Amino acid sequence: MLTCKEQVARSSDFLDGQLSVRERFQARHHLLFCPNCRRFIKQMRLMRATLRAMPEPPIADLDEIALRLAHEQQVFGKD
């Protein structure tokens, strides 16, 4: 059986479905007997769902920012 430390180390891969059949069985077996790791996995699932639900930040128009900075440099850079 996996230790809690090993289970935590594999948690992301477990949730992403990236474990082999054997590793997935070992993880599920550990979770069956370990309420602390079950709670940890539940918290990770909740955190992932919360992050997915958050809105994406707006992407600034980099060309516009570059032009504005160049203009400000021309105006304020000349003394």
Secondary structure as UniProt FT lines:
FT   HELIX           4..16
FT   HELIX           21..33
FT   HELIX           35..53
FT   HELIX           62..77
//
